[in-house]
């Protein structure tokens, strides 16, 4: 029983081991996706949202006998959902890959 460490020492030792493991593990992050894969993802999500919205609207029209209203509302909701998905994907990409602050600036028309 005399060889047990006090809780502060055990915690300090654990923190040291965790920091050492994080430092020697290398980079576990994935490389940035290429422009082609990002554009295909954005286009696919946008198109899929519109198609799903249209199909749900058409299904509502079929079962509720509400002629073009369900399809129109489904297309509109699918479009809005697609835009939200695109904004989410692009903002996630931008937060994961911030721009280089030392990159040359493109001058505006006012400059």
Buried (B, 14 or more C-beta within 10 A) or exposed (E): EEEEEEEEEEEEEEEEEEEEEEEEEEEEEEEEBEEEEBEEBBEEBBEBBBBBBBEBBBEBBEEEEBEEEBBBBBBBBBBEBBEEBBEEBEEEBEEEEEEEEEEEEEEEEEE
